[in-house]
């Protein structure tokens, strides 16, 4: 009598509580999947950002290095090129002659 009623009510309570338990499990699993996918997406986008940053920095380094190489190469080539050497030699001679003539002129003027 009483035991049968108790068992029956337990069964009814258990059966009626199954959907809520299942619903809770579904909610938990959905939230978990959402959170984990969000974390995965965030981590991947972070990795992508870091890699693109590394690529940008390395390309910047390459650009700067090639620029430095070009500049130093250009400067060395222009300094060692025959035309520049001839020009600088002529210029040096011209400057020396001019300075000497000015100084000698000043000396002559001050002496006179």
Biopython code that builds the backbone (N, CA, C, O; Angstrom):
import numpy as np
from Bio.PDB.StructureBuilder import StructureBuilder

atoms = [
    (1, "UNK", "N", (0.824, -1.206, 0.000)),
    (1, "UNK", "CA", (0.000, 0.000, 0.000)),
    (1, "UNK", "C", (0.854, 1.249, 0.000)),
    (1, "UNK", "O", (1.036, 1.884, -1.039)),
    (2, "UNK", "N", (1.387, 1.609, 1.183)),
    (2, "UNK", "CA", (2.154, 2.855, 1.318)),
    (2, "UNK", "C", (3.431, 2.759, 0.504)),
    (2, "UNK", "O", (3.838, 3.713, -0.159)),
    (3, "UNK", "N", (4.062, 1.576, 0.566)),
    (3, "UNK", "CA", (5.315, 1.396, -0.163)),
    (3, "UNK", "C", (5.071, 1.537, -1.664)),
    (3, "UNK", "O", (5.872, 2.147, -2.372)),
    (4, "UNK", "N", (3.982, 0.980, -2.139)),
    (4, "UNK", "CA", (3.676, 1.058, -3.560)),
    (4, "UNK", "C", (3.440, 2.505, -3.966)),
    (4, "UNK", "O", (3.920, 2.945, -5.011)),
    (5, "UNK", "N", (2.701, 3.249, -3.141)),
    (5, "UNK", "CA", (2.434, 4.661, -3.428)),
    (5, "UNK", "C", (3.746, 5.439, -3.438)),
    (5, "UNK", "O", (3.976, 6.275, -4.312)),
    (6, "UNK", "N", (4.616, 5.150, -2.440)),
    (6, "UNK", "CA", (5.900, 5.848, -2.357)),
    (6, "UNK", "C", (6.733, 5.555, -3.600)),
    (6, "UNK", "O", (7.307, 6.466, -4.196)),
    (7, "UNK", "N", (6.799, 4.294, -3.987)),
    (7, "UNK", "CA", (7.568, 3.921, -5.178)),
    (7, "UNK", "C", (7.008, 4.605, -6.412)),
    (7, "UNK", "O", (7.754, 5.130, -7.239)),
    (8, "UNK", "N", (5.675, 4.595, -6.529)),
    (8, "UNK", "CA", (5.041, 5.207, -7.688)),
    (8, "UNK", "C", (5.349, 6.712, -7.744)),
    (8, "UNK", "O", (5.664, 7.250, -8.806)),
    (9, "UNK", "N", (5.254, 7.379, -6.588)),
    (9, "UNK", "CA", (5.513, 8.827, -6.573)),
    (9, "UNK", "C", (6.984, 9.107, -6.895)),
    (9, "UNK", "O", (7.304, 10.078, -7.581)),
    (10, "UNK", "N", (7.887, 8.233, -6.383)),
    (10, "UNK", "CA", (9.295, 8.378, -6.710)),
    (10, "UNK", "C", (9.516, 8.254, -8.212)),
    (10, "UNK", "O", (10.252, 9.034, -8.817)),
    (11, "UNK", "N", (8.862, 7.254, -8.799)),
    (11, "UNK", "CA", (9.005, 7.039, -10.245)),
    (11, "UNK", "C", (8.483, 8.258, -11.003)),
    (11, "UNK", "O", (9.119, 8.734, -11.943)),
    (12, "UNK", "N", (7.307, 8.761, -10.579)),
    (12, "UNK", "CA", (6.713, 9.919, -11.255)),
    (12, "UNK", "C", (7.643, 11.127, -11.143)),
    (12, "UNK", "O", (7.902, 11.816, -12.130)),
    (13, "UNK", "N", (8.147, 11.376, -9.917)),
    (13, "UNK", "CA", (9.054, 12.503, -9.707)),
    (13, "UNK", "C", (10.302, 12.329, -10.565)),
    (13, "UNK", "O", (10.758, 13.273, -11.210)),
    (14, "UNK", "N", (10.851, 11.114, -10.567)),
    (14, "UNK", "CA", (12.047, 10.849, -11.375)),
    (14, "UNK", "C", (11.784, 11.097, -12.843)),
    (14, "UNK", "O", (12.578, 11.758, -13.512)),
    (15, "UNK", "N", (10.671, 10.574, -13.358)),
    (15, "UNK", "CA", (10.351, 10.720, -14.784)),
    (15, "UNK", "C", (10.136, 12.185, -15.134)),
    (15, "UNK", "O", (10.594, 12.651, -16.177)),
    (16, "UNK", "N", (9.433, 12.920, -14.255)),
    (16, "UNK", "CA", (9.179, 14.329, -14.565)),
    (16, "UNK", "C", (10.450, 15.173, -14.435)),
    (16, "UNK", "O", (10.588, 16.199, -15.101)),
    (17, "UNK", "N", (11.377, 14.737, -13.574)),
    (17, "UNK", "CA", (12.597, 15.528, -13.414)),
    (17, "UNK", "C", (13.619, 15.232, -14.519)),
    (17, "UNK", "O", (14.580, 15.983, -14.683)),
    (18, "UNK", "N", (13.423, 14.155, -15.269)),
    (18, "UNK", "CA", (14.369, 13.812, -16.345)),
    (18, "UNK", "C", (14.475, 14.940, -17.388)),
    (18, "UNK", "O", (15.588, 15.324, -17.747)),
    (19, "UNK", "N", (13.357, 15.476, -17.879)),
    (19, "UNK", "CA", (13.483, 16.541, -18.894)),
    (19, "UNK", "C", (14.265, 17.755, -18.388)),
    (19, "UNK", "O", (15.071, 18.317, -19.128)),
    (20, "UNK", "N", (14.038, 18.165, -17.138)),
    (20, "UNK", "CA", (14.767, 19.331, -16.634)),
    (20, "UNK", "C", (16.259, 19.021, -16.531)),
    (20, "UNK", "O", (17.094, 19.865, -16.858)),
    (21, "UNK", "N", (16.596, 17.804, -16.075)),
    (21, "UNK", "CA", (18.004, 17.419, -15.997)),
    (21, "UNK", "C", (18.624, 17.428, -17.390)),
    (21, "UNK", "O", (19.722, 17.951, -17.583)),
    (22, "UNK", "N", (17.920, 16.848, -18.357)),
    (22, "UNK", "CA", (18.405, 16.805, -19.727)),
    (22, "UNK", "C", (18.571, 18.225, -20.262)),
    (22, "UNK", "O", (19.564, 18.543, -20.917)),
    (23, "UNK", "N", (17.571, 19.082, -19.969)),
    (23, "UNK", "CA", (17.638, 20.460, -20.439)),
    (23, "UNK", "C", (18.855, 21.170, -19.847)),
    (23, "UNK", "O", (19.568, 21.899, -20.537)),
    (24, "UNK", "N", (19.072, 20.938, -18.559)),
    (24, "UNK", "CA", (20.241, 21.560, -17.918)),
    (24, "UNK", "C", (21.542, 21.068, -18.558)),
    (24, "UNK", "O", (22.447, 21.854, -18.839)),
    (25, "UNK", "N", (21.616, 19.747, -18.783)),
    (25, "UNK", "CA", (22.811, 19.194, -19.420)),
    (25, "UNK", "C", (23.027, 19.803, -20.803)),
    (25, "UNK", "O", (24.149, 20.145, -21.175)),
    (26, "UNK", "N", (21.928, 19.934, -21.564)),
    (26, "UNK", "CA", (22.016, 20.506, -22.911)),
    (26, "UNK", "C", (22.518, 21.944, -22.829)),
    (26, "UNK", "O", (23.403, 22.350, -23.582)),
    (27, "UNK", "N", (21.929, 22.717, -21.887)),
    (27, "UNK", "CA", (22.342, 24.114, -21.717)),
    (27, "UNK", "C", (23.826, 24.182, -21.365)),
    (27, "UNK", "O", (24.580, 24.970, -21.936)),
    (28, "UNK", "N", (24.230, 23.339, -20.411)),
    (28, "UNK", "CA", (25.635, 23.335, -19.984)),
    (28, "UNK", "C", (26.544, 22.980, -21.153)),
    (28, "UNK", "O", (27.577, 23.618, -21.360)),
    (29, "UNK", "N", (26.156, 21.955, -21.920)),
    (29, "UNK", "CA", (27.020, 21.535, -23.027)),
    (29, "UNK", "C", (27.065, 22.614, -24.109)),
    (29, "UNK", "O", (28.122, 22.871, -24.686)),
    (30, "UNK", "N", (25.913, 23.249, -24.389)),
    (30, "UNK", "CA", (25.884, 24.303, -25.402)),
    (30, "UNK", "C", (26.763, 25.474, -24.965)),
    (30, "UNK", "O", (27.554, 26.000, -25.749)),
    (31, "UNK", "N", (26.609, 25.875, -23.690)),
    (31, "UNK", "CA", (27.417, 26.977, -23.165)),
    (31, "UNK", "C", (28.901, 26.605, -23.215)),
    (31, "UNK", "O", (29.752, 27.415, -23.583)),
    (32, "UNK", "N", (29.186, 25.349, -22.831)),
    (32, "UNK", "CA", (30.581, 24.898, -22.866)),
    (32, "UNK", "C", (31.149, 24.943, -24.273)),
    (32, "UNK", "O", (32.264, 25.419, -24.488)),
    (33, "UNK", "N", (30.370, 24.440, -25.235)),
    (33, "UNK", "CA", (30.816, 24.467, -26.627)),
    (33, "UNK", "C", (30.999, 25.903, -27.090)),
    (33, "UNK", "O", (31.977, 26.225, -27.764)),
    (34, "UNK", "N", (30.045, 26.774, -26.724)),
    (34, "UNK", "CA", (30.151, 28.183, -27.110)),
    (34, "UNK", "C", (31.394, 28.821, -26.529)),
    (34, "UNK", "O", (32.146, 29.501, -27.227)),
    (35, "UNK", "N", (31.603, 28.590, -25.220)),
    (35, "UNK", "CA", (32.772, 29.181, -24.567)),
    (35, "UNK", "C", (34.063, 28.646, -25.167)),
    (35, "UNK", "O", (34.994, 29.403, -25.443)),
    (36, "UNK", "N", (34.109, 27.318, -25.368)),
    (36, "UNK", "CA", (35.341, 26.730, -25.897)),
    (36, "UNK", "C", (35.596, 27.204, -27.324)),
    (36, "UNK", "O", (36.740, 27.461, -27.700)),
    (37, "UNK", "N", (34.521, 27.321, -28.128)),
    (37, "UNK", "CA", (34.718, 27.806, -29.500)),
    (37, "UNK", "C", (35.150, 29.271, -29.473)),
    (37, "UNK", "O", (35.982, 29.691, -30.276)),
    (38, "UNK", "N", (34.585, 30.045, -28.549)),
    (38, "UNK", "CA", (35.004, 31.444, -28.420)),
    (38, "UNK", "C", (36.479, 31.530, -28.044)),
    (38, "UNK", "O", (37.229, 32.334, -28.597)),
    (39, "UNK", "N", (36.887, 30.677, -27.084)),
    (39, "UNK", "CA", (38.297, 30.652, -26.668)),
    (39, "UNK", "C", (39.178, 30.258, -27.848)),
    (39, "UNK", "O", (40.220, 30.867, -28.088)),
    (40, "UNK", "N", (38.742, 29.219, -28.593)),
    (40, "UNK", "CA", (39.517, 28.757, -29.752)),
    (40, "UNK", "C", (39.644, 29.875, -30.779)),
    (40, "UNK", "O", (40.724, 30.121, -31.316)),
    (41, "UNK", "N", (38.508, 30.559, -31.048)),
    (41, "UNK", "CA", (38.522, 31.659, -32.024)),
    (41, "UNK", "C", (39.446, 32.773, -31.544)),
    (41, "UNK", "O", (40.227, 33.320, -32.322)),
    (42, "UNK", "N", (39.353, 33.109, -30.245)),
    (42, "UNK", "CA", (40.193, 34.177, -29.707)),
    (42, "UNK", "C", (41.674, 33.808, -29.814)),
    (42, "UNK", "O", (42.502, 34.621, -30.223)),
    (43, "UNK", "N", (41.987, 32.576, -29.440)),
    (43, "UNK", "CA", (43.387, 32.124, -29.497)),
    (43, "UNK", "C", (43.892, 32.126, -30.935)),
    (43, "UNK", "O", (45.012, 32.557, -31.209)),
    (44, "UNK", "N", (43.046, 31.633, -31.857)),
    (44, "UNK", "CA", (43.484, 31.606, -33.260)),
    (44, "UNK", "C", (43.699, 33.014, -33.785)),
    (44, "UNK", "O", (44.689, 33.283, -34.466)),
    (45, "UNK", "N", (42.769, 33.919, -33.471)),
    (45, "UNK", "CA", (42.936, 35.292, -33.968)),
    (45, "UNK", "C", (44.168, 35.930, -33.341)),
    (45, "UNK", "O", (44.857, 36.718, -33.988)),
    (46, "UNK", "N", (44.453, 35.590, -32.070)),
    (46, "UNK", "CA", (45.664, 36.096, -31.423)),
    (46, "UNK", "C", (46.901, 35.565, -32.142)),
    (46, "UNK", "O", (47.837, 36.316, -32.417)),
    (47, "UNK", "N", (46.901, 34.267, -32.446)),
    (47, "UNK", "CA", (48.034, 33.660, -33.156)),
    (47, "UNK", "C", (48.215, 34.325, -34.523)),
    (47, "UNK", "O", (49.333, 34.642, -34.930)),
    (48, "UNK", "N", (47.086, 34.530, -35.227)),
    (48, "UNK", "CA", (47.144, 35.171, -36.542)),
    (48, "UNK", "C", (47.712, 36.582, -36.413)),
    (48, "UNK", "O", (48.557, 36.995, -37.208)),
    (49, "UNK", "N", (47.236, 37.329, -35.391)),
    (49, "UNK", "CA", (47.727, 38.693, -35.187)),
    (49, "UNK", "C", (49.220, 38.694, -34.900)),
    (49, "UNK", "O", (49.967, 39.500, -35.456)),
    (50, "UNK", "N", (49.654, 37.783, -34.025)),
    (50, "UNK", "CA", (51.077, 37.717, -33.671)),
    (50, "UNK", "C", (51.919, 37.361, -34.885)),
    (50, "UNK", "O", (52.981, 37.941, -35.113)),
    (51, "UNK", "N", (51.422, 36.379, -35.678)),
    (51, "UNK", "CA", (52.199, 35.981, -36.859)),
    (51, "UNK", "C", (52.280, 37.124, -37.854)),
    (51, "UNK", "O", (53.342, 37.374, -38.423)),
    (52, "UNK", "N", (51.165, 37.825, -38.072)),
    (52, "UNK", "CA", (51.203, 38.940, -39.022)),
    (52, "UNK", "C", (52.109, 40.045, -38.504)),
    (52, "UNK", "O", (52.776, 40.727, -39.282)),
    (53, "UNK", "N", (52.129, 40.222, -37.171)),
    (53, "UNK", "CA", (53.035, 41.211, -36.586)),
    (53, "UNK", "C", (54.482, 40.811, -36.832)),
    (53, "UNK", "O", (55.310, 41.638, -37.213)),
    (54, "UNK", "N", (54.780, 39.525, -36.610)),
    (54, "UNK", "CA", (56.141, 39.032, -36.842)),
    (54, "UNK", "C", (56.524, 39.223, -38.307)),
    (54, "UNK", "O", (57.632, 39.659, -38.618)),
    (55, "UNK", "N", (55.586, 38.887, -39.209)),
    (55, "UNK", "CA", (55.849, 39.051, -40.645)),
    (55, "UNK", "C", (56.101, 40.516, -40.972)),
    (55, "UNK", "O", (57.022, 40.842, -41.722)),
    (56, "UNK", "N", (55.269, 41.408, -40.400)),
    (56, "UNK", "CA", (55.437, 42.841, -40.666)),
    (56, "UNK", "C", (56.788, 43.326, -40.158)),
    (56, "UNK", "O", (57.500, 44.055, -40.848)),
    (57, "UNK", "N", (57.134, 42.909, -38.934)),
    (57, "UNK", "CA", (58.408, 43.342, -38.355)),
    (57, "UNK", "C", (59.579, 42.826, -39.177)),
    (57, "UNK", "O", (60.527, 43.560, -39.456)),
    (58, "UNK", "N", (59.504, 41.548, -39.566)),
    (58, "UNK", "CA", (60.625, 40.980, -40.332)),
    (58, "UNK", "C", (60.741, 41.659, -41.687)),
    (58, "UNK", "O", (61.849, 41.921, -42.154)),
    (59, "UNK", "N", (59.599, 41.951, -42.330)),
    (59, "UNK", "CA", (59.673, 42.635, -43.626)),
    (59, "UNK", "C", (60.213, 44.046, -43.443)),
    (59, "UNK", "O", (60.934, 44.557, -44.299)),
    (60, "UNK", "N", (59.858, 44.679, -42.313)),
    (60, "UNK", "CA", (60.404, 46.009, -42.021)),
    (60, "UNK", "C", (61.913, 45.926, -41.847)),
    (60, "UNK", "O", (62.658, 46.759, -42.363)),
    (61, "UNK", "N", (62.357, 44.901, -41.105)),
    (61, "UNK", "CA", (63.799, 44.709, -40.900)),
    (61, "UNK", "C", (64.500, 44.488, -42.240)),
    (61, "UNK", "O", (65.559, 45.056, -42.506)),
    (62, "UNK", "N", (63.882, 43.644, -43.081)),
    (62, "UNK", "CA", (64.459, 43.373, -44.404)),
    (62, "UNK", "C", (64.535, 44.660, -45.215)),
    (62, "UNK", "O", (65.548, 44.940, -45.858)),
    (63, "UNK", "N", (63.449, 45.446, -45.181)),
    (63, "UNK", "CA", (63.424, 46.710, -45.927)),
    (63, "UNK", "C", (64.510, 47.651, -45.433)),
    (63, "UNK", "O", (65.250, 48.232, -46.227)),
    (64, "UNK", "N", (64.600, 47.799, -44.102)),
    (64, "UNK", "CA", (65.598, 48.702, -43.527)),
    (64, "UNK", "C", (67.007, 48.234, -43.878)),
    (64, "UNK", "O", (67.871, 49.032, -44.242)),
    (65, "UNK", "N", (67.225, 46.910, -43.761)),
    (65, "UNK", "CA", (68.560, 46.388, -44.066)),
    (65, "UNK", "C", (68.907, 46.629, -45.531)),
    (65, "UNK", "O", (70.011, 47.071, -45.846)),
    (66, "UNK", "N", (67.968, 46.340, -46.421)),
    (66, "UNK", "CA", (68.246, 46.544, -47.846)),
    (66, "UNK", "C", (68.459, 48.023, -48.138)),
    (66, "UNK", "O", (69.288, 48.388, -48.972)),
    (67, "UNK", "N", (67.700, 48.876, -47.440)),
    (67, "UNK", "CA", (67.883, 50.320, -47.602)),
    (67, "UNK", "C", (69.286, 50.727, -47.169)),
    (67, "UNK", "O", (69.971, 51.481, -47.860)),
    (68, "UNK", "N", (69.703, 50.210, -46.001)),
    (68, "UNK", "CA", (71.048, 50.518, -45.488)),
    (68, "UNK", "C", (72.100, 50.022, -46.477)),
    (68, "UNK", "O", (73.061, 50.727, -46.786)),
    (69, "UNK", "N", (71.902, 48.790, -46.972)),
    (69, "UNK", "CA", (72.857, 48.219, -47.939)),
    (69, "UNK", "C", (72.927, 49.099, -49.183)),
    (69, "UNK", "O", (74.010, 49.416, -49.675)),
    (70, "UNK", "N", (71.742, 49.492, -49.687)),
    (70, "UNK", "CA", (71.712, 50.327, -50.900)),
    (70, "UNK", "C", (72.407, 51.658, -50.644)),
    (70, "UNK", "O", (73.208, 52.118, -51.457)),
    (71, "UNK", "N", (72.089, 52.279, -49.489)),
    (71, "UNK", "CA", (72.683, 53.594, -49.189)),
    (71, "UNK", "C", (74.197, 53.480, -49.051)),
    (71, "UNK", "O", (74.946, 54.240, -49.664)),
    (72, "UNK", "N", (74.644, 52.508, -48.226)),
    (72, "UNK", "CA", (76.094, 52.375, -48.014)),
    (72, "UNK", "C", (76.783, 51.993, -49.313)),
    (72, "UNK", "O", (77.858, 52.502, -49.633)),
    (73, "UNK", "N", (76.143, 51.078, -50.068)),
    (73, "UNK", "CA", (76.709, 50.680, -51.358)),
    (73, "UNK", "C", (76.793, 51.871, -52.299)),
    (73, "UNK", "O", (77.802, 52.076, -52.974)),
    (74, "UNK", "N", (75.712, 52.660, -52.336)),
    (74, "UNK", "CA", (75.700, 53.832, -53.197)),
    (74, "UNK", "C", (76.760, 54.835, -52.796)),
    (74, "UNK", "O", (77.465, 55.380, -53.646)),
    (75, "UNK", "N", (76.875, 55.081, -51.476)),
    (75, "UNK", "CA", (77.868, 56.040, -50.989)),
    (75, "UNK", "C", (79.276, 55.562, -51.319)),
    (75, "UNK", "O", (80.112, 56.325, -51.802)),
    (76, "UNK", "N", (79.525, 54.256, -51.044)),
    (76, "UNK", "CA", (80.868, 53.739, -51.322)),
    (76, "UNK", "C", (81.163, 53.796, -52.807)),
    (76, "UNK", "O", (82.246, 54.209, -53.220)),
    (77, "UNK", "N", (80.175, 53.370, -53.624)),
    (77, "UNK", "CA", (80.379, 53.368, -55.075)),
    (77, "UNK", "C", (80.621, 54.790, -55.569)),
    (77, "UNK", "O", (81.508, 55.024, -56.390)),
    (78, "UNK", "N", (79.818, 55.753, -55.059)),
    (78, "UNK", "CA", (79.965, 57.124, -55.549)),
    (78, "UNK", "C", (81.292, 57.711, -55.082)),
    (78, "UNK", "O", (81.906, 58.511, -55.788)),
    (79, "UNK", "N", (81.740, 57.304, -53.873)),
    (79, "UNK", "CA", (83.011, 57.838, -53.377)),
    (79, "UNK", "C", (84.188, 57.243, -54.134)),
    (79, "UNK", "O", (85.209, 57.899, -54.343)),
    (80, "UNK", "N", (84.025, 55.988, -54.542)),
    (80, "UNK", "CA", (85.152, 55.323, -55.213)),
    (80, "UNK", "C", (85.060, 55.429, -56.722)),
    (80, "UNK", "O", (85.988, 55.028, -57.425)),
    (81, "UNK", "N", (83.941, 55.970, -57.244)),
    (81, "UNK", "CA", (83.820, 56.043, -58.704)),
    (81, "UNK", "C", (84.814, 57.050, -59.262)),
    (81, "UNK", "O", (85.066, 58.081, -58.638)),
    (82, "UNK", "N", (85.379, 56.766, -60.423)),
    (82, "UNK", "CA", (86.455, 57.604, -60.987)),
    (82, "UNK", "C", (86.038, 59.056, -61.173)),
    (82, "UNK", "O", (86.817, 59.977, -60.929)),
    (83, "UNK", "N", (84.772, 59.248, -61.617)),
    (83, "UNK", "CA", (84.294, 60.618, -61.860)),
    (83, "UNK", "C", (84.379, 61.435, -60.587)),
    (83, "UNK", "O", (84.887, 62.557, -60.591)),
    (84, "UNK", "N", (83.881, 60.869, -59.496)),
    (84, "UNK", "CA", (83.879, 61.590, -58.223)),
    (84, "UNK", "C", (85.308, 61.840, -57.759)),
    (84, "UNK", "O", (85.630, 62.912, -57.248)),
    (85, "UNK", "N", (86.166, 60.829, -57.947)),
    (85, "UNK", "CA", (87.564, 60.993, -57.544)),
    (85, "UNK", "C", (88.202, 62.142, -58.323)),
    (85, "UNK", "O", (88.886, 62.988, -57.747)),
    (86, "UNK", "N", (87.973, 62.165, -59.640)),
    (86, "UNK", "CA", (88.510, 63.246, -60.479)),
    (86, "UNK", "C", (87.963, 64.588, -60.027)),
    (86, "UNK", "O", (88.704, 65.557, -59.866)),
    (87, "UNK", "N", (86.630, 64.628, -59.822)),
    (87, "UNK", "CA", (85.993, 65.889, -59.421)),
    (87, "UNK", "C", (86.554, 66.371, -58.092)),
    (87, "UNK", "O", (86.901, 67.543, -57.949)),
    (88, "UNK", "N", (86.644, 65.453, -57.105)),
    (88, "UNK", "CA", (87.130, 65.866, -55.788)),
    (88, "UNK", "C", (88.594, 66.312, -55.867)),
    (88, "UNK", "O", (89.000, 67.256, -55.190)),
    (89, "UNK", "N", (89.383, 65.620, -56.705)),
    (89, "UNK", "CA", (90.786, 66.033, -56.862)),
    (89, "UNK", "C", (90.859, 67.434, -57.466)),
    (89, "UNK", "O", (91.597, 68.288, -56.976)),
    (90, "UNK", "N", (90.087, 67.668, -58.536)),
    (90, "UNK", "CA", (90.046, 68.991, -59.169)),
    (90, "UNK", "C", (89.583, 70.035, -58.164)),
    (90, "UNK", "O", (90.159, 71.117, -58.048)),
    (91, "UNK", "N", (88.511, 69.675, -57.432)),
    (91, "UNK", "CA", (87.930, 70.595, -56.452)),
    (91, "UNK", "C", (88.961, 70.929, -55.384)),
    (91, "UNK", "O", (89.104, 72.082, -54.978)),
    (92, "UNK", "N", (89.685, 69.893, -54.933)),
    (92, "UNK", "CA", (90.695, 70.097, -53.908)),
    (92, "UNK", "C", (91.768, 71.070, -54.441)),
    (92, "UNK", "O", (92.167, 72.021, -53.769)),
    (93, "UNK", "N", (92.211, 70.792, -55.667)),
    (93, "UNK", "CA", (93.197, 71.675, -56.279)),
    (93, "UNK", "C", (92.692, 73.097, -56.374)),
    (93, "UNK", "O", (93.417, 74.047, -56.076)),
    (94, "UNK", "N", (91.424, 73.241, -56.798)),
    (94, "UNK", "CA", (90.826, 74.563, -56.947)),
    (94, "UNK", "C", (90.769, 75.284, -55.602)),
    (94, "UNK", "O", (91.113, 76.461, -55.493)),
    (95, "UNK", "N", (90.317, 74.534, -54.562)),
    (95, "UNK", "CA", (90.204, 75.119, -53.229)),
    (95, "UNK", "C", (91.583, 75.535, -52.725)),
    (95, "UNK", "O", (91.748, 76.625, -52.177)),
    (96, "UNK", "N", (92.571, 74.661, -52.913)),
    (96, "UNK", "CA", (93.937, 74.961, -52.456)),
    (96, "UNK", "C", (94.460, 76.213, -53.168)),
    (96, "UNK", "O", (95.002, 77.120, -52.536)),
    (97, "UNK", "N", (94.287, 76.244, -54.491)),
    (97, "UNK", "CA", (94.754, 77.395, -55.268)),
    (97, "UNK", "C", (94.067, 78.671, -54.802)),
    (97, "UNK", "O", (94.712, 79.702, -54.611)),
    (98, "UNK", "N", (92.736, 78.592, -54.618)),
    (98, "UNK", "CA", (91.969, 79.768, -54.199)),
    (98, "UNK", "C", (92.428, 80.242, -52.838)),
    (98, "UNK", "O", (92.683, 81.431, -52.645)),
    (99, "UNK", "N", (92.537, 79.312, -51.882)),
    (99, "UNK", "CA", (92.938, 79.681, -50.523)),
    (99, "UNK", "C", (94.342, 80.295, -50.537)),
    (99, "UNK", "O", (94.603, 81.314, -49.898)),
    (100, "UNK", "N", (95.235, 79.639, -51.287)),
    (100, "UNK", "CA", (96.612, 80.140, -51.358)),
    (100, "UNK", "C", (96.636, 81.545, -51.954)),
    (100, "UNK", "O", (97.333, 82.425, -51.448)),
    (101, "UNK", "N", (95.877, 81.755, -53.031)),
    (101, "UNK", "CA", (95.880, 83.069, -53.682)),
    (101, "UNK", "C", (95.276, 84.118, -52.762)),
    (101, "UNK", "O", (95.775, 85.241, -52.688)),
    (102, "UNK", "N", (94.183, 83.753, -52.046)),
    (102, "UNK", "CA", (93.561, 84.709, -51.124)),
    (102, "UNK", "C", (94.528, 85.060, -50.003)),
    (102, "UNK", "O", (94.712, 86.229, -49.667)),
    (103, "UNK", "N", (95.138, 84.038, -49.436)),
    (103, "UNK", "CA", (96.070, 84.267, -48.314)),
    (103, "UNK", "C", (97.254, 85.101, -48.785)),
    (103, "UNK", "O", (97.674, 86.037, -48.105)),
    (104, "UNK", "N", (97.793, 84.753, -49.961)),
    (104, "UNK", "CA", (98.944, 85.503, -50.461)),
    (104, "UNK", "C", (98.534, 86.941, -50.768)),
    (104, "UNK", "O", (99.296, 87.874, -50.514)),
    (105, "UNK", "N", (97.340, 87.119, -51.309)),
    (105, "UNK", "CA", (96.828, 88.456, -51.572)),
    (105, "UNK", "C", (96.712, 89.265, -50.295)),
    (105, "UNK", "O", (97.083, 90.438, -50.256)),
    (106, "UNK", "N", (96.190, 88.627, -49.239)),
    (106, "UNK", "CA", (96.042, 89.296, -47.951)),
    (106, "UNK", "C", (97.418, 89.654, -47.393)),
    (106, "UNK", "O", (97.637, 90.747, -46.871)),
    (107, "UNK", "N", (98.331, 88.698, -47.520)),
    (107, "UNK", "CA", (99.699, 88.936, -47.024)),
    (107, "UNK", "C", (100.317, 90.117, -47.756)),
    (107, "UNK", "O", (100.920, 90.996, -47.140)),
    (108, "UNK", "N", (100.162, 90.130, -49.090)),
    (108, "UNK", "CA", (100.720, 91.218, -49.909)),
    (108, "UNK", "C", (100.094, 92.543, -49.494)),
    (108, "UNK", "O", (100.783, 93.551, -49.332)),
    (109, "UNK", "N", (98.750, 92.520, -49.322)),
    (109, "UNK", "CA", (98.034, 93.754, -48.961)),
    (109, "UNK", "C", (98.503, 94.248, -47.597)),
    (109, "UNK", "O", (98.772, 95.436, -47.418)),
    (110, "UNK", "N", (98.599, 93.321, -46.630)),
    (110, "UNK", "CA", (99.012, 93.756, -45.285)),
    (110, "UNK", "C", (100.465, 94.206, -45.278)),
    (110, "UNK", "O", (100.816, 95.134, -44.549)),
    (111, "UNK", "N", (101.316, 93.568, -46.073)),
    (111, "UNK", "CA", (102.722, 93.965, -46.139)),
    (111, "UNK", "C", (102.814, 95.362, -46.785)),
    (111, "UNK", "O", (103.538, 96.229, -46.298)),
    (112, "UNK", "N", (102.078, 95.564, -47.876)),
    (112, "UNK", "CA", (102.096, 96.846, -48.559)),
    (112, "UNK", "C", (101.318, 97.857, -47.693)),
    (112, "UNK", "O", (101.194, 99.024, -48.066)),
]
sb = StructureBuilder()
sb.init_structure("model")
sb.init_model(0)
sb.init_chain("A")
sb.init_seg("    ")
for serial, (resi, resn, name, xyz) in enumerate(atoms, 1):
    if name == "N":
        sb.init_residue(resn, " ", resi, " ")
    sb.init_atom(name, np.array(xyz, "f"), 0.0, 1.0, " ", f" {name:<3s}", serial, name[0])
structure = sb.get_structure()
